[in-house]
Amino acid sequence: MVSPIDPTGTGFLLAENRSMPMHVGGLQLFEKPEGAGRNYGREMYESMRDVDEIAPLFLKRPHRSLGTAGQLVWVEDEQFDIDHHIRHSALPKPGRIRELLDLSSRLHSTRLAWERPLWEAHVIEGLRDGRVALYTKVHHSLVDGISAMRLVQSTLTPDPDLRDMPPPWDARTRRDRPERAPSSGGSLADLPAQAYRSALGITAEAAGMPGALIKTLTKSVRNETSSVSLFAPRTIFNQSITGSRRFAAQDWPIERLRAIGTATDTTINDVVLAMCGGAVRRYLLELDALPDAPLVAMVPVGLKAKESHLASTEGGNAVGAVMCRLGTDLDDPLDRLLSISAAMTDGKEALASMTPAQIMAMSAIGQAPAILAPILRMQGIVRPPYNLIISNVPGPRETQYWNGAKMVGHYPLSIPINGMALNITCISYDGNLGFGLTGCRRTVPHLQRLLSHLDSEVSAMEKAAGVA
């Protein structure tokens, strides 16, 4: 069966090269069910491998030929072999989290072969505390990051006694639906294609587009927060990258971050951005590479237009981008937090004055330099529109289980690109916020140091806010 690949998916496939694998990933940690034996890791692997029918989404591979007029299309893999996609691995001693992150980094560095469906799952045992890990990766042409996370979550349950939960690729899940399709929402990575595609059919929106653009550009020229940035400094993050990846991950209790927000009248998302801004400041100071001008982060923002006409970082029916100055020029952690909070409030209010179509169009314009520079090989020549991406995705609030195994950690792995060597993505889960830092191993040296800097920033903000 042949089906077309939408323009966004085609773009991800064509943009991919050895330096830029275009897949998203996830790392979950599980505690063994009570009474599980020494062979539990093997049993988990076999239960994920031995499925009767594979869901259609997981059978598709890209193909082009004279018969398709050179266009990329999806075809069903007639030689599908589950053993190419489900792997069983063990960590070397001493089996620390460090070894797990090293393995995840290597797995995330390798491209998915077009000759097979573009996904893999690795059951990993050998952690000295007995836990079992699951690393999965799916090409961004198949699903976006949020859809990939939902695929994993669709096979989890809050019931610890349920024992008939299939893996995401089992046809019983009927989860072939998250394929990319036109909608009012979506992921930030879809913004340019959605905006440009919808621009062809804009009618009533067209009258307000010039005004929205002028307003956005005026705020940018004034160095105020908007969907377009004209003031991002050059940093070590904004250069060509290699295909080698480094991944670091850690949890922080949401209550700690909420206490800081309550004491300072800021949001949890503001606190997360301040953590990242302070950590990046410390990291670049260590490398004697901190620019005088504040770094700029691209932050996904959802718009709940139908409900309240107000922008929200909790998601909604339209997605936009706010370019937020991270206060890396400020030494005081409280000053940095309040500066970020004011910038985000200003940016969300600006988005709230636009229609969803205008938001997508402005966000697409803001991202254009970041997208075009790597394609035209102009990174380092043109000024970066922003320095890194920081996103915060809501996840399950309840404890989740897979066939009795308790999930105790959930961390995202994302996509660095040429000119944007660091990506920070957070997922909330069961009272914790899991940070996943994905970067180019060579361009972002000693990436794991950012974790200790993030922790130092939480403590510094607690002390400054009087909640330590």
C-alpha positions as CSV (number, residue, x, y, z in Angstrom):
1,M,0.0,0.0,0.0
2,V,1.4,3.4,-1.0
3,S,0.5,6.7,0.8
4,P,1.8,10.2,0.4
5,I,4.2,11.8,2.9
6,D,3.0,15.2,4.0
7,P,5.3,18.2,3.3
8,T,6.4,18.4,7.0
9,G,7.4,14.8,7.1
10,T,9.1,15.1,3.7
11,G,11.0,18.0,5.1
12,F,12.3,16.0,8.0
13,L,13.4,13.2,5.8
14,L,15.2,15.5,3.3
15,A,16.9,17.5,6.0
16,E,18.4,14.5,7.6
17,N,22.1,13.7,7.2
18,R,24.9,12.1,9.1
19,S,25.2,15.1,11.4
20,M,21.5,15.5,11.9
21,P,19.5,12.3,12.6
22,M,15.9,13.5,12.7
23,H,14.3,11.2,15.3
24,V,12.9,11.9,18.7
25,G,13.4,9.5,21.6
26,G,12.3,8.7,25.1
27,L,13.9,6.9,28.1
28,Q,11.6,5.3,30.7
29,L,12.8,3.6,33.9
30,F,10.8,0.8,35.4
31,E,10.8,-1.0,38.8
32,K,10.3,-4.8,38.5
33,P,6.9,-6.1,39.6
34,E,6.8,-7.7,43.0
35,G,7.9,-11.3,42.7
36,A,9.7,-10.8,39.4
37,G,12.7,-13.1,38.9
38,R,16.2,-12.5,37.6
39,N,15.0,-13.1,34.0
40,Y,12.5,-10.2,34.1
41,G,14.4,-8.1,31.6
42,R,14.4,-11.0,29.1
43,E,10.7,-11.6,29.7
44,M,9.9,-7.9,29.1
45,Y,11.9,-8.0,25.9
46,E,10.1,-11.1,24.6
47,S,6.6,-9.8,25.5
48,M,7.4,-6.7,23.4
49,R,8.8,-8.6,20.6
50,D,6.3,-11.5,20.3
51,V,3.2,-9.6,19.0
52,D,0.7,-11.1,16.6
53,E,0.1,-8.1,14.4
54,I,2.1,-4.8,14.0
55,A,0.1,-1.6,13.8
56,P,0.2,0.0,10.3
57,L,2.1,3.1,11.5
58,F,5.1,0.9,12.5
59,L,5.2,-0.9,9.1
60,K,5.7,2.1,6.9
61,R,9.0,3.0,5.4
62,P,9.9,5.9,3.0
63,H,10.4,5.1,-0.7
64,R,10.9,7.0,-3.9
65,S,11.5,5.8,-7.5
66,L,10.7,6.5,-11.1
67,G,7.3,5.0,-10.4
68,T,6.6,7.7,-7.8
69,A,8.0,10.4,-10.1
70,G,10.8,10.9,-7.6
71,Q,8.5,11.9,-4.8
72,L,8.8,10.4,-1.3
73,V,5.9,8.1,-0.4
74,W,5.2,5.7,2.4
75,V,5.2,2.0,1.5
76,E,4.5,-1.0,3.7
77,D,7.6,-3.0,4.5
78,E,7.0,-6.4,2.9
79,Q,10.1,-7.9,4.6
80,F,9.4,-6.6,8.1
81,D,11.5,-8.2,10.7
82,I,10.7,-7.4,14.3
83,D,14.2,-8.3,15.5
84,H,15.5,-5.3,13.6
85,H,13.3,-3.0,15.7
86,I,13.1,-4.6,19.2
87,R,16.6,-5.0,20.8
88,H,17.7,-6.4,24.2
89,S,20.8,-4.8,25.8
90,A,22.6,-5.0,29.1
91,L,24.8,-2.3,30.7
92,P,28.4,-2.8,31.6
93,K,29.4,-2.9,35.3
94,P,29.0,-1.0,37.6
95,G,25.5,-0.4,36.0
96,R,25.0,3.2,37.1
97,I,22.7,5.8,35.6
98,R,25.9,7.1,34.0
99,E,26.3,3.9,31.9
100,L,22.6,4.1,31.0
101,L,22.9,7.7,29.8
102,D,26.0,6.8,27.9
103,L,24.2,4.0,26.1
104,S,21.2,6.2,25.4
105,S,23.5,8.8,23.9
106,R,25.1,6.3,21.5
107,L,21.7,4.9,20.5
108,H,20.4,8.3,19.8
109,S,23.4,9.2,17.6
110,T,22.7,6.6,14.9
111,R,20.4,7.2,12.0
112,L,17.4,5.1,11.3
113,A,17.7,3.2,8.0
114,W,15.2,4.1,5.3
115,E,15.2,0.4,4.1
116,R,13.1,-0.4,7.2
117,P,10.3,1.3,9.2
118,L,11.8,4.2,11.1
119,W,11.6,3.2,14.7
120,E,13.5,1.1,17.3
121,A,13.0,0.1,20.9
122,H,15.7,-1.2,23.3
123,V,15.0,-3.0,26.6
124,I,18.0,-2.4,28.8
125,E,18.9,-4.3,31.9
126,G,22.0,-4.4,34.1
127,L,21.3,-1.4,36.4
128,R,22.7,-2.3,39.7
129,D,19.5,-1.3,41.6
130,G,17.6,-3.9,39.5
131,R,15.5,-1.4,37.5
132,V,14.9,-2.0,33.8
133,A,15.0,0.8,31.2
134,L,13.3,1.2,27.8
135,Y,14.8,3.5,25.2
136,T,12.6,4.2,22.1
137,K,13.1,6.3,19.1
138,V,10.8,7.2,16.2
139,H,11.6,9.3,13.1
140,H,10.0,12.8,13.2
141,S,8.5,12.2,9.8
142,L,6.3,9.6,11.4
143,V,5.2,11.4,14.5
144,D,6.1,14.5,16.4
145,G,7.6,14.5,19.9
146,I,4.3,14.9,21.6
147,S,2.6,12.1,19.6
148,A,5.6,9.8,20.3
149,M,5.2,10.5,24.0
150,R,1.4,9.8,23.7
151,L,2.1,6.5,21.9
152,V,4.2,5.3,24.9
153,Q,1.7,6.6,27.4
154,S,-1.2,4.8,25.5
155,T,0.2,1.5,26.7
156,L,0.6,2.5,30.3
157,T,-2.0,2.3,33.1
158,P,-2.5,3.6,36.6
159,D,-3.6,0.1,37.6
160,P,-0.7,-1.9,39.0
161,D,-2.6,-5.2,38.7
162,L,-3.4,-4.9,35.0
163,R,-1.3,-7.5,33.1
164,D,-2.5,-7.3,29.5
165,M,-0.9,-4.0,28.3
166,P,0.5,-4.4,24.7
167,P,3.5,-2.3,23.5
168,P,2.8,0.7,21.2
169,W,3.5,-1.2,18.0
170,D,1.0,-3.9,18.7
171,A,-2.1,-3.5,16.5
172,R,-4.3,-4.1,19.5
173,T,-3.5,-0.6,20.7
174,R,-5.1,0.8,17.6
175,R,-2.7,3.6,17.9
176,D,-1.9,4.2,14.3
177,R,-4.0,7.3,14.5
178,P,-1.3,9.8,15.7
179,E,0.0,10.1,12.1
180,R,0.5,13.7,11.1
181,A,-2.7,15.3,9.9
182,P,-3.9,18.9,9.4
183,S,-5.4,20.2,12.6
184,S,-5.7,23.4,14.7
185,G,-3.0,22.1,17.0
186,G,0.3,20.3,16.7
187,S,3.9,20.5,17.7
188,L,6.1,23.4,17.3
189,A,8.1,21.6,14.7
190,D,5.0,21.6,12.5
191,L,4.6,25.4,12.7
192,P,6.3,26.5,9.5
193,A,4.6,24.0,7.3
194,Q,1.2,24.6,8.9
195,A,1.6,28.3,8.6
196,Y,2.8,28.4,5.0
197,R,0.2,25.8,4.0
198,S,-2.6,27.6,5.7
199,A,-1.5,30.9,4.2
200,L,-2.8,29.8,0.8
201,G,-6.3,29.7,2.1
202,I,-6.4,32.7,4.5
203,T,-9.3,35.0,3.8
204,A,-10.5,37.1,6.7
205,E,-7.2,36.5,8.5
206,A,-5.3,38.3,5.7
207,A,-6.5,41.7,6.7
208,G,-4.9,41.4,10.1
209,M,-1.7,39.8,9.0
210,P,0.2,43.0,8.1
211,G,-0.7,44.6,11.4
212,A,0.3,41.5,13.4
213,L,3.6,41.4,11.5
214,I,4.3,45.1,12.1
215,K,3.5,44.8,15.8
216,T,5.7,41.7,16.1
217,L,8.7,43.3,14.3
218,T,8.3,46.5,16.3
219,K,8.6,44.6,19.5
220,S,11.6,42.8,18.2
221,V,13.4,46.0,17.1
222,R,12.8,47.3,20.6
223,N,14.3,44.1,22.0
224,E,11.0,43.2,23.6
225,T,9.7,39.6,23.8
226,S,7.9,38.5,20.7
227,S,7.7,35.6,18.1
228,V,10.7,37.1,16.3
229,S,14.1,37.7,17.7
230,L,16.7,40.1,16.3
231,F,19.1,40.2,19.2
232,A,20.3,36.7,19.9
233,P,24.1,36.7,20.4
234,R,26.4,34.1,18.9
235,T,27.4,31.3,21.3
236,I,29.1,27.9,21.1
237,F,25.7,26.4,20.7
238,N,25.2,28.1,17.3
239,Q,27.6,26.4,15.0
240,S,27.8,23.2,12.9
241,I,27.4,20.0,14.8
242,T,28.4,16.4,14.4
243,G,26.2,13.3,14.5
244,S,27.5,12.2,17.9
245,R,25.1,12.9,20.8
246,R,25.4,13.4,24.6
247,F,22.2,13.0,26.7
248,A,21.8,13.9,30.3
249,A,18.6,13.6,32.5
250,Q,17.4,14.3,36.0
251,D,14.2,14.9,38.0
252,W,13.2,17.8,40.3
253,P,10.1,17.7,42.5
254,I,7.4,20.0,41.0
255,E,6.5,21.1,44.6
256,R,10.0,22.7,44.9
257,L,9.5,24.7,41.7
258,R,6.0,25.6,42.6
259,A,7.1,26.9,46.0
260,I,9.5,29.2,44.3
261,G,6.8,30.4,41.9
262,T,4.3,31.0,44.7
263,A,6.8,33.0,46.7
264,T,7.7,35.2,43.7
265,D,4.3,35.4,41.9
266,T,5.7,33.6,38.9
267,T,4.7,30.4,37.0
268,I,6.4,27.0,37.1
269,N,7.4,27.5,33.5
270,D,9.1,30.8,34.5
271,V,11.0,28.9,37.1
272,V,12.0,26.2,34.6
273,L,13.3,28.9,32.2
274,A,15.2,30.6,35.0
275,M,16.8,27.3,36.0
276,C,17.9,26.9,32.4
277,G,19.1,30.5,32.0
278,G,21.1,30.3,35.2
279,A,22.6,26.9,34.4
280,V,23.6,28.0,30.9
281,R,25.2,31.1,32.4
282,R,27.3,29.0,34.9
283,Y,28.2,26.6,32.1
284,L,29.4,29.2,29.7
285,L,31.2,31.1,32.4
286,E,33.2,27.9,33.1
287,L,34.2,27.8,29.4
288,D,34.9,31.5,29.3
289,A,32.3,31.7,26.5
290,L,29.5,33.8,28.0
291,P,28.4,36.6,25.7
292,D,27.6,40.1,27.1
293,A,24.1,40.0,25.6
294,P,21.5,37.7,27.1
295,L,20.9,34.3,25.4
296,V,17.5,33.9,23.7
297,A,15.4,30.7,24.0
298,M,12.6,29.6,21.7
299,V,9.8,28.5,24.0
300,P,6.6,26.7,22.7
301,V,3.4,28.4,23.9
302,G,-0.1,27.0,23.5
303,L,-3.1,29.2,23.0
304,K,-6.4,28.2,24.5
305,A,-8.2,30.6,22.2
306,K,-11.7,29.0,22.4
307,E,-11.6,28.9,26.1
308,S,-10.2,32.2,27.3
309,H,-8.3,33.9,24.4
310,L,-5.2,33.8,26.6
311,A,-1.9,32.1,25.8
312,S,-0.8,29.2,28.0
313,T,2.3,27.1,28.3
314,E,0.1,24.2,29.1
315,G,-0.9,23.6,25.5
316,G,-4.1,24.3,23.6
317,N,-5.6,24.3,20.2
318,A,-2.9,26.5,18.6
319,V,0.8,26.5,19.2
320,G,3.1,29.5,18.9
321,A,6.6,30.5,19.8
322,V,7.9,33.1,22.2
323,M,11.5,34.2,21.9
324,C,12.5,34.7,25.6
325,R,15.6,36.4,26.9
326,L,17.1,34.1,29.5
327,G,18.7,36.8,31.7
328,T,22.2,35.3,31.3
329,D,23.6,38.8,31.7
330,L,22.1,39.0,35.3
331,D,24.1,37.6,38.2
332,D,21.2,37.6,40.8
333,P,18.9,34.5,40.4
334,L,15.8,36.4,41.6
335,D,16.4,39.3,39.1
336,R,16.8,36.6,36.4
337,L,13.5,34.9,37.4
338,L,11.5,38.1,37.5
339,S,13.0,39.3,34.2
340,I,12.0,36.0,32.5
341,S,8.5,36.1,34.1
342,A,8.0,39.7,32.8
343,A,9.2,38.7,29.3
344,M,7.0,35.6,29.1
345,T,3.9,37.5,30.3
346,D,4.6,40.2,27.7
347,G,5.1,37.5,25.0
348,K,1.9,35.6,25.9
349,E,-0.1,38.8,26.0
350,A,1.2,39.6,22.5
351,L,0.1,36.2,21.2
352,A,-3.3,36.5,22.9
353,S,-4.0,39.6,20.7
354,M,-3.6,37.5,17.5
355,T,-5.8,34.8,15.9
356,P,-4.4,31.2,15.8
357,A,-3.5,31.6,12.1
358,Q,-1.6,34.8,12.8
359,I,0.2,33.1,15.7
360,M,1.4,30.3,13.4
361,A,2.4,32.7,10.7
362,M,4.4,34.9,13.1
363,S,6.1,31.9,14.7
364,A,7.0,30.5,11.3
365,I,8.6,33.8,10.4
366,G,10.5,33.7,13.6
367,Q,11.8,30.2,12.9
368,A,12.7,30.8,9.3
369,P,16.3,31.8,9.9
370,A,16.9,28.7,12.1
371,I,15.4,26.5,9.4
372,L,17.0,28.0,6.3
373,A,20.5,28.6,7.7
374,P,21.3,24.8,8.1
375,I,19.6,24.0,4.7
376,L,21.6,26.8,3.0
377,R,24.7,26.0,5.1
378,M,24.9,29.6,6.3
379,Q,25.1,28.9,10.1
380,G,27.9,31.0,11.5
381,I,27.3,33.5,8.7
382,V,23.8,34.7,9.5
383,R,23.0,35.7,13.1
384,P,21.1,33.0,15.0
385,P,17.4,33.9,15.7
386,Y,17.7,32.1,19.1
387,N,20.4,30.1,20.9
388,L,18.5,27.1,22.2
389,I,15.1,25.5,22.5
390,I,13.4,25.0,25.9
391,S,10.1,23.2,26.0
392,N,7.9,21.9,28.9
393,V,5.4,19.1,28.1
394,P,2.7,18.0,30.5
395,G,2.8,14.3,31.2
396,P,0.8,11.8,33.4
397,R,0.0,13.1,36.9
398,E,-0.6,9.6,38.3
399,T,1.9,6.8,38.8
400,Q,1.9,4.6,35.6
401,Y,2.5,0.9,35.2
402,W,3.3,-1.5,32.3
403,N,2.1,-5.0,33.1
404,G,2.8,-4.4,36.8
405,A,6.2,-2.7,36.3
406,K,6.1,0.7,37.9
407,M,7.4,3.6,35.8
408,V,9.7,5.7,38.0
409,G,11.3,7.9,35.4
410,H,10.4,9.5,32.0
411,Y,12.8,11.6,30.0
412,P,12.7,13.0,26.5
413,L,15.5,13.0,23.9
414,S,15.2,15.6,21.2
415,I,16.9,16.8,18.0
416,P,19.8,19.1,17.9
417,I,20.4,20.7,14.4
418,N,23.2,22.5,12.7
419,G,23.3,26.0,14.3
420,M,21.3,24.8,17.3
421,A,23.4,22.3,19.2
422,L,21.4,22.1,22.5
423,N,17.8,21.2,23.2
424,I,16.3,21.1,26.6
425,T,12.9,19.4,27.0
426,C,11.0,18.7,30.2
427,I,8.2,16.3,30.9
428,S,6.1,16.3,34.1
429,Y,5.3,12.9,35.6
430,D,3.9,11.8,39.0
431,G,5.0,14.9,40.9
432,N,8.4,15.3,39.3
433,L,9.7,17.3,36.3
434,G,12.1,15.2,34.2
435,F,14.7,17.3,32.3
436,G,16.1,15.8,29.1
437,L,19.2,17.6,27.7
438,T,20.3,16.5,24.2
439,G,23.3,18.1,22.6
440,C,26.1,17.5,20.1
441,R,28.9,15.7,22.0
442,R,31.6,17.8,20.4
443,T,29.9,21.2,20.2
444,V,28.6,21.1,23.8
445,P,31.4,19.6,25.9
446,H,30.7,18.1,29.3
447,L,27.0,18.5,28.8
448,Q,26.3,16.6,32.0
449,R,27.6,19.5,34.0
450,L,24.5,21.4,33.2
451,L,22.6,19.0,35.5
452,S,24.6,20.2,38.6
453,H,24.2,23.8,37.5
454,L,20.4,23.3,37.2
455,D,20.3,22.0,40.7
456,S,22.5,24.9,42.0
457,E,20.0,27.3,40.4
458,V,17.0,25.7,42.1
459,S,18.8,26.1,45.5
460,A,19.9,29.7,44.7
461,M,16.3,30.7,43.7
462,E,14.9,29.0,46.9
463,K,17.3,31.0,49.0
464,A,16.6,34.3,47.2
465,A,12.8,33.7,47.4
466,G,13.0,32.7,51.1
467,V,11.7,29.2,50.7
468,A,15.0,27.3,51.3
